Amino acid sequence: MIFIDLSNKNELYCKKIIDLLNKNNGDIVVNCNYINYAKDNVKIINTTDERELADYAIKSEMVLIFDINDYKKYVNYCKRIIMVLDSKNNKLSRDINKLCIEFSEINDINNIIRMEKSKKKNKKSNMDLFLYFILITIIFSLSLLSIRKSETINNLNNEKKNLSDSITDLRKINKNYTNYLFLGDSITDYYDLDKYYEEYKVVNSGISGNQTSDILDDLQKRAYVYNPSTIFLLIGTNDYIHNKKEDETVNNIKEIVEKLNKNLPNAKIYLESIYPVNNTDDKKISKSMVSIRNNTSIKKINSELKKYCNDKNCTYLDMYSLLEDKDGNLKLEYTKEGLHMSDKGYEVITKELKKYMHK
């Protein structure tokens, strides 16, 4: 909106200005004493109320005044004040330096208004261009991300295929190859296979701290790539410290066996029972190491695993009975601290497992 104050001008002067303003298209409000001169493009008001005048000034892009004394009425409210002079010879007070623009002729009013509209239009156009640039940048960035995502997926698929091909080739080469894979947690990890099975081809795929879900999620690297002829699987004791329920541990072990059977159909699978623990008060025992593991629960899990192996393509090995004392605890001479095996413990285990191995 453009606001024009003609309140101090006579009727002839106001009519002349309003006639000029009517040539413009836009929202124009004139304050004067002659409401009857309103035009299609010009709204006439007649007020001396300072609040009302301030409100119009605040809403306007610019205010045109024709008397320097009107400057003080609008200086605190409008974005831009323009003073229109009667002629080039008008003498102005010092306050004119505070005004934004001065014009020497009344006929310049339409040019002033057109210039203001043009600036506003250009500003909007520039903003539109800026927004358009931002939009194009976003679209381009998203396109790049989509392309990179697609390339990443393709690369992963190619790597998966290459790995699968490598496994297939390895299986063809090793069709008659005899090797033994020991798959499990720290009890397997700490098992010195080269020492106890020096006459056999053995692979230690035990990782300290593993629980059943860890092996289940990593069978590709932990088992398939080795194409073993025989697998000794010992896992489950660490599920206790991760608060897994007995059923969850049993189901995870079953799934491990099923995946091994599916992907290594020629491999013989021996599922070892979870070993007993010793949580007695003997000075050798570390209560913090044994933690919440308990033999009553371990026996329940082992019972379920035994039933499962009777119906599936795996052989259950009751290592628990081999390692327990008269009270059902892990024998003290077989353990370092109540959980892990001593050298004596590994010797007993080795003697038992060798019954299922051939050179």
C-alpha positions as CSV (number, residue, x, y, z in Angstrom):
1,M,0.0,0.0,0.0
2,I,1.0,3.6,-0.7
3,F,-0.2,6.3,1.7
4,I,-0.4,10.0,0.7
5,D,-1.1,12.8,3.1
6,L,-2.8,15.8,1.5
7,S,-4.5,17.0,4.7
8,N,-3.0,20.5,4.4
9,K,-3.8,21.1,0.8
10,N,-6.7,22.9,-0.8
11,E,-9.4,21.3,-2.9
12,L,-7.9,22.2,-6.3
13,Y,-4.5,20.8,-5.3
14,C,-6.0,17.6,-4.0
15,K,-8.1,17.0,-7.1
16,K,-5.0,17.5,-9.3
17,I,-3.0,14.9,-7.3
18,I,-5.8,12.4,-7.1
19,D,-6.3,12.6,-10.9
20,L,-2.7,11.8,-11.3
21,L,-2.8,8.9,-8.9
22,N,-5.8,7.3,-10.7
23,K,-3.5,6.5,-13.6
24,N,-1.8,3.9,-11.4
25,N,-3.0,0.4,-10.6
26,G,-2.5,-0.5,-7.0
27,D,-3.5,0.0,-3.4
28,I,-3.4,3.8,-2.8
29,V,-4.9,5.6,0.2
30,V,-5.1,9.4,0.3
31,N,-5.8,11.4,3.5
32,C,-7.6,14.7,2.6
33,N,-10.7,16.7,3.3
34,Y,-12.4,15.8,0.0
35,I,-13.9,12.3,0.2
36,N,-16.1,12.9,-2.9
37,Y,-12.9,12.8,-5.1
38,A,-12.4,9.1,-4.5
39,K,-11.5,7.1,-7.7
40,D,-11.5,3.4,-8.7
41,N,-7.8,3.1,-7.8
42,V,-7.7,5.7,-5.0
43,K,-9.3,5.3,-1.5
44,I,-10.0,8.6,0.3
45,I,-10.0,9.0,4.1
46,N,-10.4,12.1,6.2
47,T,-8.8,11.8,9.6
48,T,-6.6,13.7,12.0
49,D,-6.3,10.8,14.5
50,E,-2.6,10.2,15.1
51,R,-3.1,6.5,15.9
52,E,-5.1,5.9,12.7
53,L,-2.5,7.8,10.6
54,A,0.3,5.8,12.3
55,D,-1.5,2.5,11.5
56,Y,-1.7,3.5,7.8
57,A,2.0,4.4,7.8
58,I,3.0,1.1,9.3
59,K,1.1,-0.9,6.7
60,S,2.5,1.2,3.8
61,E,5.6,0.6,1.6
62,M,6.0,4.4,1.5
63,V,4.3,7.6,2.6
64,L,4.2,10.7,0.3
65,I,4.0,14.0,2.1
66,F,3.7,17.5,0.7
67,D,4.6,19.5,3.7
68,I,7.8,19.2,5.6
69,N,5.9,19.6,8.9
70,D,4.2,16.3,8.2
71,Y,7.5,14.5,8.5
72,K,7.3,14.2,12.3
73,K,3.9,12.5,12.1
74,Y,5.3,9.5,10.2
75,V,9.1,9.2,10.8
76,N,8.7,6.6,13.6
77,Y,6.2,4.4,11.7
78,C,6.8,4.2,8.0
79,K,9.5,2.3,6.0
80,R,10.1,5.2,3.6
81,I,9.1,8.9,3.5
82,I,9.1,10.8,0.2
83,M,8.4,14.5,0.0
84,V,6.9,15.9,-3.1
85,L,7.8,19.5,-3.9
86,D,5.7,22.0,-5.8
87,S,8.6,23.1,-7.9
88,K,12.4,22.9,-8.2
89,N,12.7,26.3,-6.5
90,N,11.2,25.3,-3.2
91,K,13.4,26.0,-0.2
92,L,13.6,23.2,2.3
93,S,14.4,23.2,6.0
94,R,17.4,21.4,7.4
95,D,15.2,18.5,8.3
96,I,15.1,17.5,4.6
97,N,18.4,15.6,5.2
98,K,16.5,13.1,7.2
99,L,14.1,12.2,4.4
100,C,14.7,9.3,2.1
101,I,14.1,11.0,-1.3
102,E,13.0,14.4,-2.5
103,F,11.3,15.1,-5.8
104,S,11.1,18.4,-7.6
105,E,7.8,18.1,-9.5
106,I,4.3,16.9,-8.8
107,N,4.2,15.0,-12.1
108,D,7.0,12.7,-10.7
109,I,4.5,11.1,-8.4
110,N,3.5,8.3,-10.8
111,N,7.2,7.6,-11.5
112,I,7.8,7.3,-7.8
113,I,5.0,4.8,-7.4
114,R,6.0,2.8,-10.5
115,M,9.6,2.6,-9.3
116,E,8.4,1.3,-5.9
117,K,6.3,-1.3,-7.5
118,S,9.1,-2.3,-9.8
119,K,11.5,-2.7,-6.8
120,K,8.9,-4.8,-5.0
121,K,8.4,-7.0,-8.1
122,N,12.2,-7.4,-8.6
123,K,12.7,-8.3,-5.0
124,K,10.0,-11.0,-5.2
125,S,11.5,-12.2,-8.5
126,N,14.9,-12.4,-6.9
127,M,13.5,-14.3,-4.0
128,D,11.7,-16.7,-6.3
129,L,15.0,-17.2,-8.2
130,F,16.8,-17.9,-4.9
131,L,14.2,-20.4,-3.8
132,Y,14.3,-22.0,-7.2
133,F,18.1,-22.4,-6.9
134,I,17.7,-23.9,-3.4
135,L,15.1,-26.3,-4.8
136,I,17.3,-27.4,-7.7
137,T,20.3,-27.8,-5.3
138,I,18.2,-30.1,-3.0
139,I,16.9,-32.1,-6.0
140,F,20.5,-32.5,-7.3
141,S,21.8,-33.6,-3.9
142,L,19.0,-36.1,-3.5
143,S,19.8,-37.5,-6.9
144,L,23.4,-37.9,-6.1
145,L,22.5,-39.6,-2.8
146,S,20.2,-41.9,-4.7
147,I,22.9,-42.7,-7.3
148,R,25.5,-43.4,-4.6
149,K,23.0,-45.5,-2.6
150,S,22.3,-47.5,-5.8
151,E,26.0,-47.9,-6.5
152,T,26.6,-49.1,-2.9
153,I,23.8,-51.6,-3.1
154,N,25.2,-52.9,-6.4
155,N,28.7,-53.1,-4.9
156,L,27.4,-55.0,-1.9
157,N,25.5,-57.4,-4.1
158,N,28.6,-58.0,-6.3
159,E,30.7,-58.7,-3.2
160,K,28.1,-61.1,-1.8
161,K,28.0,-62.9,-5.2
162,N,31.8,-63.0,-5.3
163,L,32.0,-64.4,-1.8
164,S,29.3,-67.0,-2.6
165,D,31.2,-68.0,-5.8
166,S,34.4,-68.3,-3.7
167,I,32.7,-70.6,-1.2
168,T,31.3,-72.7,-4.0
169,D,34.7,-73.0,-5.6
170,L,36.3,-73.8,-2.2
171,R,33.7,-76.6,-1.6
172,K,34.5,-78.1,-5.0
173,I,38.2,-78.1,-4.3
174,N,37.8,-79.4,-0.8
175,K,35.1,-82.0,-1.5
176,N,37.2,-84.8,0.0
177,Y,39.1,-82.6,2.4
178,T,38.9,-83.4,6.1
179,N,39.1,-80.6,8.6
180,Y,37.6,-79.8,11.9
181,L,35.9,-76.5,12.9
182,F,35.6,-75.6,16.5
183,L,32.9,-73.0,16.8
184,G,32.0,-71.1,20.0
185,D,32.9,-68.5,22.6
186,S,35.9,-68.0,25.0
187,I,36.1,-71.6,26.1
188,T,36.8,-72.4,22.4
189,D,38.8,-69.3,21.8
190,Y,41.2,-70.2,24.7
191,Y,41.4,-73.8,23.5
192,D,45.0,-74.4,22.1
193,L,43.9,-76.6,19.2
194,D,47.4,-76.8,17.6
195,K,48.7,-78.2,20.9
196,Y,46.0,-80.8,21.5
197,Y,45.3,-81.7,17.9
198,E,48.6,-81.4,16.2
199,E,48.0,-84.4,14.0
200,Y,44.7,-83.0,12.7
201,K,43.7,-80.1,10.4
202,V,41.8,-77.8,12.8
203,V,40.3,-74.3,12.7
204,N,39.5,-72.3,15.8
205,S,36.5,-70.1,15.3
206,G,35.9,-69.2,18.9
207,I,35.5,-65.6,19.9
208,S,35.6,-64.5,23.6
209,G,32.4,-63.0,24.8
210,N,30.2,-64.5,22.0
211,Q,26.6,-65.3,22.7
212,T,24.3,-67.4,20.5
213,S,23.1,-64.4,18.5
214,D,26.6,-63.4,17.6
215,I,27.3,-66.7,15.9
216,L,23.9,-66.8,14.3
217,D,24.6,-63.4,12.7
218,D,28.1,-64.3,11.5
219,L,28.0,-67.8,10.2
220,Q,29.2,-66.8,6.8
221,K,32.6,-65.8,8.1
222,R,32.7,-68.1,11.1
223,A,31.8,-71.3,9.4
224,Y,30.8,-71.4,5.7
225,V,34.1,-70.1,4.3
226,Y,36.1,-73.0,5.9
227,N,33.9,-75.7,4.3
228,P,34.6,-78.0,7.3
229,S,34.0,-81.7,7.2
230,T,33.2,-81.7,11.0
231,I,31.9,-79.0,13.3
232,F,32.1,-79.0,17.1
233,L,29.6,-76.4,18.3
234,L,29.8,-75.1,21.9
235,I,27.8,-72.0,22.7
236,G,25.3,-70.6,25.2
237,T,26.9,-69.8,28.5
238,N,27.3,-66.1,27.7
239,D,23.6,-65.7,27.0
240,Y,23.1,-65.6,30.8
241,I,25.0,-62.3,31.3
242,H,22.8,-60.8,28.5
243,N,19.7,-61.8,30.3
244,K,18.4,-64.1,27.6
245,K,15.7,-66.5,28.6
246,E,16.3,-70.3,28.3
247,D,13.9,-70.7,25.4
248,E,15.7,-68.0,23.4
249,T,19.1,-69.6,23.9
250,V,17.7,-73.0,22.9
251,N,16.0,-71.6,19.8
252,N,19.1,-69.7,18.7
253,I,21.2,-72.9,19.0
254,K,18.6,-74.8,17.0
255,E,18.7,-72.1,14.3
256,I,22.5,-72.2,14.2
257,V,22.4,-76.0,13.6
258,E,19.7,-75.7,10.9
259,K,21.7,-73.1,9.0
260,L,24.9,-75.1,9.2
261,N,23.0,-78.2,7.9
262,K,21.5,-76.1,5.0
263,N,24.7,-74.4,3.9
264,L,27.2,-77.2,4.8
265,P,25.2,-80.3,3.9
266,N,28.2,-82.6,3.9
267,A,29.5,-81.5,7.3
268,K,29.0,-83.6,10.4
269,I,27.7,-81.5,13.3
270,Y,28.5,-82.3,17.0
271,L,26.5,-80.2,19.4
272,E,28.2,-80.0,22.8
273,S,26.2,-79.5,25.9
274,I,26.8,-76.3,27.8
275,Y,29.6,-76.9,30.3
276,P,28.8,-76.8,34.0
277,V,30.1,-74.0,36.2
278,N,31.4,-73.9,39.7
279,N,30.1,-71.1,42.0
280,T,31.2,-72.6,45.3
281,D,33.1,-70.7,48.0
282,D,36.4,-72.3,47.1
283,K,39.2,-69.7,47.0
284,K,39.9,-70.6,43.4
285,I,36.5,-69.5,42.3
286,S,35.7,-66.0,40.9
287,K,32.1,-65.1,41.7
288,S,32.2,-62.2,39.3
289,M,33.4,-64.4,36.5
290,V,30.7,-67.1,37.0
291,S,28.1,-64.3,37.5
292,I,24.5,-65.4,37.3
293,R,25.1,-68.6,35.5
294,N,23.7,-71.6,37.4
295,N,23.8,-75.3,36.7
296,T,20.1,-75.9,37.3
297,S,19.3,-73.7,34.3
298,I,22.2,-75.1,32.2
299,K,20.8,-78.6,32.7
300,K,17.4,-77.5,31.5
301,I,18.9,-76.1,28.3
302,N,21.0,-79.2,27.7
303,S,18.0,-81.4,28.1
304,E,16.2,-79.5,25.3
305,L,19.3,-79.6,23.1
306,K,19.5,-83.4,23.6
307,K,15.9,-83.8,22.5
308,Y,16.4,-81.6,19.5
309,C,19.5,-83.6,18.3
310,N,17.6,-86.9,18.5
311,D,15.3,-85.6,15.8
312,K,17.8,-83.7,13.6
313,N,21.0,-84.2,11.7
314,C,23.3,-83.5,14.6
315,T,24.9,-85.5,17.4
316,Y,24.6,-84.4,20.9
317,L,27.7,-84.7,23.1
318,D,27.0,-84.8,26.9
319,M,30.1,-82.9,28.0
320,Y,28.3,-81.8,31.2
321,S,28.4,-85.2,32.8
322,L,32.0,-85.6,31.8
323,L,33.1,-82.5,33.6
324,E,30.8,-82.4,36.7
325,D,31.7,-83.4,40.3
326,K,29.5,-85.4,42.6
327,D,27.5,-82.2,43.4
328,G,26.9,-81.4,39.8
329,N,29.4,-78.5,39.7
330,L,32.4,-78.1,37.3
331,K,35.3,-80.0,38.9
332,L,37.7,-77.7,40.5
333,E,40.7,-79.3,38.8
334,Y,39.1,-78.7,35.4
335,T,38.6,-75.0,35.8
336,K,40.7,-71.8,36.3
337,E,38.1,-69.8,38.2
338,G,34.7,-71.5,37.9
339,L,33.9,-70.9,34.2
340,H,36.9,-71.4,31.9
341,M,38.9,-74.6,31.5
342,S,42.3,-75.4,33.1
343,D,44.8,-77.4,31.1
344,K,43.5,-80.5,32.9
345,G,40.0,-79.6,31.8
346,Y,41.1,-79.2,28.2
347,E,42.9,-82.6,28.3
348,V,39.7,-84.3,29.4
349,I,37.7,-82.5,26.6
350,T,40.3,-83.4,24.0
351,K,40.3,-87.1,24.9
352,E,36.5,-87.2,24.5
353,L,36.3,-85.2,21.3
354,K,39.0,-87.3,19.5
355,K,36.6,-90.2,19.7
356,Y,34.7,-88.4,16.9
357,M,37.7,-87.5,14.7
358,H,39.8,-89.4,12.2
359,K,43.0,-88.4,10.4
